[in-house]
Amino acid sequence: MDKIHDIRFRFFVKGENISQIADALHLDWKTVQKYVDMADFNKPAPKPASEQRFCPKLDPYKPTIDKWL
């Protein structure tokens, strides 16, 4: 979390640009951009579509399964 605060401090207070921060902290510029743009740090990052699991075959049985549990 200290690195995130450092990135945001350098950008918003010191006025450094994304490339300068990335070079100084040895990070990818996309990582720096992500933390500069991030507003809510409590919200988890969304899972990629490949990791989301869908089970449409079970949909008709979900209420029954919930009752069992």
C-alpha positions as a Python dict, from the first residue, in 0.01 Angstrom:
ca = {
    (1, 'M'): (0, 0, 0),
    (2, 'D'): (295, 232, 58),
    (3, 'K'): (392, 205, -308),
    (4, 'I'): (39, 303, -413),
    (5, 'H'): (46, 607, -186),
    (6, 'D'): (389, 700, -323),
    (7, 'I'): (261, 673, -681),
    (8, 'R'): (-43, 888, -608),
    (9, 'F'): (165, 1143, -411),
    (10, 'R'): (415, 1177, -695),
    (11, 'F'): (138, 1223, -951),
    (12, 'F'): (-107, 1449, -769),
    (13, 'V'): (122, 1648, -537),
    (14, 'K'): (460, 1657, -708),
    (15, 'G'): (313, 1672, -1058),
    (16, 'E'): (530, 1398, -1208),
    (17, 'N'): (394, 1224, -1516),
    (18, 'I'): (322, 853, -1553),
    (19, 'S'): (647, 775, -1736),
    (20, 'Q'): (865, 949, -1477),
    (21, 'I'): (700, 762, -1192),
    (22, 'A'): (726, 429, -1374),
    (23, 'D'): (1098, 481, -1442),
    (24, 'A'): (1175, 595, -1086),
    (25, 'L'): (991, 305, -921),
    (26, 'H'): (1086, 43, -1183),
    (27, 'L'): (723, -32, -1267),
    (28, 'D'): (531, -71, -1589),
    (29, 'W'): (353, 246, -1693),
    (30, 'K'): (22, 56, -1708),
    (31, 'T'): (55, -31, -1338),
    (32, 'V'): (120, 332, -1251),
    (33, 'Q'): (-178, 441, -1463),
    (34, 'K'): (-401, 187, -1288),
    (35, 'Y'): (-318, 322, -943),
    (36, 'V'): (-350, 684, -1052),
    (37, 'D'): (-696, 617, -1198),
    (38, 'M'): (-818, 401, -910),
    (39, 'A'): (-1071, 577, -685),
    (40, 'D'): (-1200, 298, -460),
    (41, 'F'): (-930, 74, -316),
    (42, 'N'): (-1176, -145, -124),
    (43, 'K'): (-1346, -279, -434),
    (44, 'P'): (-1180, -599, -561),
    (45, 'A'): (-1061, -611, -917),
    (46, 'P'): (-1305, -784, -1152),
    (47, 'K'): (-1220, -1139, -1254),
    (48, 'P'): (-1127, -1196, -1617),
    (49, 'A'): (-1397, -1361, -1825),
    (50, 'S'): (-1187, -1676, -1855),
    (51, 'E'): (-1195, -1724, -1476),
    (52, 'Q'): (-1569, -1670, -1435),
    (53, 'R'): (-1755, -1994, -1408),
    (54, 'F'): (-2103, -2031, -1546),
    (55, 'C'): (-2324, -2332, -1488),
    (56, 'P'): (-2645, -2283, -1688),
    (57, 'K'): (-2723, -2654, -1664),
    (58, 'L'): (-2759, -2621, -1288),
    (59, 'D'): (-2984, -2314, -1296),
    (60, 'P'): (-3311, -2510, -1267),
    (61, 'Y'): (-3175, -2700, -966),
    (62, 'K'): (-3021, -2410, -772),
    (63, 'P'): (-3323, -2346, -545),
    (64, 'T'): (-3329, -2714, -445),
    (65, 'I'): (-2955, -2714, -380),
    (66, 'D'): (-2988, -2397, -169),
    (67, 'K'): (-3257, -2564, 41),
    (68, 'W'): (-3031, -2862, 101),
    (69, 'L'): (-2746, -2639, 212),
}
